[in-house]
Amino acid sequence: MAYRVVASEVRSIMDEIDLTDPDVEVYIGAANEMVNQTLSGISDNLKKECERFLAAHMIASTRVRMAKKEGAGGAYIEYAGQYGENLSSTSYGQMAMTLDPSGRLMQLSGKMPAKIKAVKT
């Protein structure tokens, strides 16, 4: 199956990851399916970027936790984001939601986009 992105494009937005191309492609496949099932009516370029950031989000959520704070002498580490926060748990997921003008990814994350409607009086 042809995906919109390749492993090197996902790697280009992430810090160093120790995964083979076939490993990264598993995440790309899942991201591709998510984009295909969820996002319609947006440009192919935006779909591609959403797919890339969703794949990075999936990798960061499962294989590579993003450190928010690290220590040395006292040996501590604090991870950015938390499990259970869906796409909001990584900067990659947050970027995917930002790139989606339809707001569907935000809805999947349990958040509703703000809407303002003018009412004539």
C-alpha positions as CSV (number, residue, x, y, z in Angstrom):
1,M,0.0,0.0,0.0
2,A,1.3,3.5,-0.8
3,Y,1.4,5.8,2.1
4,R,1.7,9.6,1.9
5,V,5.0,9.7,3.9
6,V,8.1,7.6,4.2
7,A,10.2,6.7,7.3
8,S,12.8,9.4,6.6
9,E,10.1,12.1,6.6
10,V,8.9,10.9,10.0
11,R,12.5,10.8,11.3
12,S,13.1,14.4,10.1
13,I,10.7,15.8,12.7
14,M,11.8,13.6,15.6
15,D,14.9,13.5,17.8
16,E,17.1,10.5,17.1
17,I,15.0,7.3,17.1
18,D,16.4,3.8,17.0
19,L,13.9,2.1,14.8
20,T,14.3,0.4,11.4
21,D,12.4,1.7,8.4
22,P,10.0,-1.3,8.6
23,D,9.4,-0.5,12.3
24,V,8.6,3.2,11.4
25,E,6.4,2.0,8.5
26,V,4.2,0.1,10.9
27,Y,3.3,3.4,12.6
28,I,3.0,5.2,9.2
29,G,0.5,2.5,8.2
30,A,-1.6,3.1,11.3
31,A,-1.4,6.9,10.8
32,N,-2.4,6.5,7.2
33,E,-5.5,4.5,8.1
34,M,-6.4,7.0,10.7
35,V,-6.1,9.9,8.2
36,N,-8.1,7.9,5.6
37,Q,-10.9,7.1,7.9
38,T,-11.0,10.5,9.7
39,L,-10.0,13.3,7.5
40,S,-11.9,14.2,4.3
41,G,-12.3,17.5,2.6
42,I,-8.8,18.8,3.4
43,S,-5.9,19.1,0.9
44,D,-3.6,16.2,0.2
45,N,-0.7,18.3,1.5
46,L,-2.4,18.7,4.9
47,K,-3.3,15.0,5.0
48,K,0.3,14.1,4.4
49,E,1.5,16.4,7.2
50,C,-1.2,15.0,9.5
51,E,0.0,11.5,8.6
52,R,3.6,12.3,9.3
53,F,2.9,13.9,12.7
54,L,0.4,11.2,13.7
55,A,3.1,8.5,13.0
56,A,5.6,10.5,15.1
57,H,3.0,10.8,17.9
58,M,2.4,7.0,17.8
59,I,6.1,6.4,18.0
60,A,6.6,8.9,20.8
61,S,3.6,7.4,22.7
62,T,4.8,3.8,22.6
63,R,8.5,3.6,21.9
64,V,10.1,6.9,22.8
65,R,8.9,8.9,25.7
66,M,9.7,12.6,25.5
67,A,11.7,13.8,28.5
68,K,10.5,17.1,30.0
69,K,13.2,17.1,32.7
70,E,16.2,15.0,33.3
71,G,18.7,14.7,36.1
72,A,22.2,13.4,36.8
73,G,23.4,13.3,40.4
74,G,20.0,12.5,41.9
75,A,19.1,10.4,38.8
76,Y,15.6,11.6,38.0
77,I,13.6,12.1,34.8
78,E,10.2,13.6,34.2
79,Y,8.4,12.8,31.0
80,A,6.4,15.3,29.0
81,G,2.8,14.5,28.5
82,Q,0.9,11.8,30.2
83,Y,-0.8,8.6,29.0
84,G,-4.5,8.8,28.6
85,E,-4.4,12.3,27.1
86,N,-4.7,11.0,23.5
87,L,-3.2,13.3,20.9
88,S,-2.6,16.0,23.4
89,S,0.1,13.9,25.1
90,T,2.9,14.7,22.7
91,S,3.9,17.7,20.7
92,Y,3.5,15.6,17.5
93,G,-0.1,14.9,18.3
94,Q,-0.7,18.5,19.2
95,M,0.8,19.5,15.8
96,A,-1.4,17.0,14.0
97,M,-4.5,18.5,15.6
98,T,-3.3,22.0,14.7
99,L,-2.8,21.0,11.1
100,D,-6.3,19.6,10.8
101,P,-8.7,22.5,9.8
102,S,-11.7,20.2,10.1
103,G,-11.2,19.7,13.9
104,R,-11.8,15.9,13.6
105,L,-8.5,15.0,15.2
106,M,-9.3,17.3,18.1
107,Q,-12.6,15.6,18.5
108,L,-10.9,12.2,18.6
109,S,-8.7,13.6,21.4
110,G,-11.8,14.3,23.4
111,K,-11.7,18.0,22.8
112,M,-14.2,20.1,20.9
113,P,-13.0,23.0,18.7
114,A,-14.3,26.3,19.8
115,K,-16.9,27.8,17.5
116,I,-18.3,31.3,17.5
117,K,-21.6,32.0,15.9
118,A,-23.1,35.5,15.5
119,V,-26.8,35.8,16.3
120,K,-28.8,38.6,14.8
121,T,-30.9,40.5,17.4
